[in-house]
């Protein structure tokens, strides 16, 4: 039988869709600075695409 801290950790380690719990995400976010260059790149690409769609519909 599991007792003490092990039981507490396993009780709150509920995995999300990505397989990580909130504690795992917090730990990994300390290792990876945010916003990272990938997020910046993806956000700018998404913004460009939405502006292009808007301008195309205005013409």
N, C-alpha and C positions, 0 to 999 in steps of 0.2 A: 504494500500500500504506500502511496505517495503521501508525504506529510510536509507541513510547514511551507517554506518558500517555494518549493517545487509545485505544490498544489495551487498556490496563489498565482504563480506565473502561468501555468497551464490553463487556469480558469479564465484569465483575461486575454490569453493569446488566441483571440478569435480571428481567423484569417479572413481577409477581404477577397475581392475578386482577383487581385494580383498575387495572392498567397502570403501577403505580409500583414501583420497586425499593426495597430497604431504605434506600439512601442518600437517595432522594427523600422517603420517609416521614420520615426523621430531619430533613431540611431543612425540610419543611412543618410538622413538629411544633414547630419553633422559632418559627414564625409564628403558630400557633394554640395558645393556652394550653389545657392539659388539666387537669382535666376541663372541658370546655366546657359551656355551658348546655344544648345539645342532648343531650349524653350524659346529663346530670343529669335532664332532662325524660323522655327515653326510658326510663331506668332506673327512675324513679319510676312511670311508667305501667305498665311491665312488672311491677313489684312489686305495684301495686294490683290488676292483673288476676289475678295468681296468688293473692293473698289472697282476692279475691272468689270465685274458683273454689273455693278451699279451704273458705271459709265456706258456700258454696252446697252443697257435698257433705256438710258436717257436719249441715246442717238436715234 
